Amino acid sequence: MKILRALVVLLAVSFVWLIPSPAAAAPPGRSEPVRATATGDPVNINTADVKELMKLEGVGRKVAEKIVEYREHHGRFQKPEEIRKVEGIGSGLWERNRARIVVK
């Protein structure tokens, strides 16, 4: 019986060492992960061509073409947020580029 108890205690202690504590998992002073934001010149989505729109993080040729096509069919964007109406522009792409997207 003593041997069984000793094995249970040994197993319990072993698991404690294998599971990292939350404090050890995150760097000190940070409670949430840091998101990368796009840097670079502002992009006017009312005048930018496909090539310029592709400078936005996560915007490839197809999405850039959809932005231009949307603008041609619906007119100028009134607010930067309206780009989210374009198919292929989700919340993640918007959040990564919102500081750079402008309308003039």
C-alpha positions as CSV (number, residue, x, y, z in Angstrom):
1,M,0.0,0.0,0.0
2,K,2.9,2.4,0.8
3,I,4.4,1.7,-2.6
4,L,1.1,2.5,-4.4
5,R,0.7,5.7,-2.5
6,A,4.3,6.7,-3.3
7,L,3.7,6.0,-7.0
8,V,0.5,8.2,-7.0
9,V,2.4,11.1,-5.4
10,L,5.3,10.7,-7.8
11,L,2.9,10.7,-10.8
12,A,1.1,13.8,-9.4
13,V,4.4,15.7,-9.0
14,S,5.6,14.6,-12.5
15,F,2.5,16.1,-14.1
16,V,2.9,19.4,-12.2
17,W,6.4,19.7,-13.8
18,L,5.1,18.9,-17.3
19,I,2.3,21.5,-17.3
20,P,3.7,25.1,-17.7
21,S,2.1,27.7,-15.5
22,P,0.3,30.6,-17.1
23,A,2.9,33.0,-15.8
24,A,5.7,31.1,-17.5
25,A,3.8,30.9,-20.8
26,A,3.4,34.7,-21.3
27,P,6.2,37.3,-21.3
28,P,6.2,39.5,-18.2
29,G,3.9,42.6,-18.4
30,R,1.8,41.3,-21.3
31,S,-1.6,39.8,-20.8
32,E,-2.6,39.5,-24.5
33,P,-0.7,38.7,-27.7
34,V,0.6,41.7,-29.7
35,R,-1.0,42.2,-33.1
36,A,1.2,43.2,-36.0
37,T,-0.1,46.3,-37.8
38,A,0.6,47.2,-41.4
39,T,3.1,50.0,-41.8
40,G,3.6,52.2,-44.9
41,D,2.1,55.0,-46.8
42,P,-1.7,55.6,-46.7
43,V,-3.7,54.1,-49.6
44,N,-6.6,56.1,-50.9
45,I,-9.1,53.4,-51.9
46,N,-11.0,55.9,-54.1
47,T,-8.1,56.5,-56.5
48,A,-5.7,53.6,-56.0
49,D,-5.1,51.2,-58.9
50,V,-4.7,47.5,-58.5
51,K,-0.9,47.7,-58.1
52,E,-1.2,50.3,-55.3
53,L,-4.0,48.4,-53.5
54,M,-1.8,45.3,-53.5
55,K,0.6,47.2,-51.2
56,L,-2.0,46.7,-48.4
57,E,-1.1,43.7,-46.2
58,G,-3.0,40.6,-47.3
59,V,-4.4,42.1,-50.5
60,G,-3.5,40.1,-53.6
61,R,-4.3,40.8,-57.2
62,K,-7.8,39.3,-57.1
63,V,-8.9,41.2,-54.0
64,A,-7.4,44.4,-55.4
65,E,-9.3,43.9,-58.7
66,K,-12.5,43.3,-56.7
67,I,-12.0,46.7,-54.8
68,V,-11.6,48.5,-58.1
69,E,-14.6,46.7,-59.6
70,Y,-16.7,47.5,-56.5
71,R,-15.7,51.2,-56.8
72,E,-16.6,51.3,-60.5
73,H,-20.1,49.8,-59.9
74,H,-21.0,51.6,-56.6
75,G,-19.1,54.9,-56.8
76,R,-16.6,56.3,-54.4
77,F,-16.2,55.1,-50.9
78,Q,-17.5,57.6,-48.4
79,K,-15.7,56.1,-45.3
80,P,-12.7,53.8,-45.1
81,E,-14.9,51.1,-43.3
82,E,-17.0,50.7,-46.5
83,I,-14.2,48.7,-48.0
84,R,-15.5,45.8,-45.9
85,K,-18.5,45.6,-48.3
86,V,-16.1,44.2,-50.9
87,E,-16.1,40.4,-51.2
88,G,-12.8,39.1,-49.8
89,I,-12.3,41.9,-47.3
90,G,-12.8,40.4,-43.9
91,S,-12.4,41.7,-40.4
92,G,-8.8,40.5,-40.2
93,L,-7.7,42.2,-43.4
94,W,-9.5,45.4,-42.3
95,E,-7.9,45.4,-38.8
96,R,-4.4,44.9,-40.3
97,N,-4.8,47.8,-42.7
98,R,-7.3,50.2,-41.1
99,A,-4.6,52.7,-40.2
100,R,-3.5,53.0,-43.8
101,I,-6.8,53.0,-45.6
102,V,-8.1,56.5,-46.4
103,V,-10.7,58.1,-48.6
104,K,-10.3,61.5,-50.2
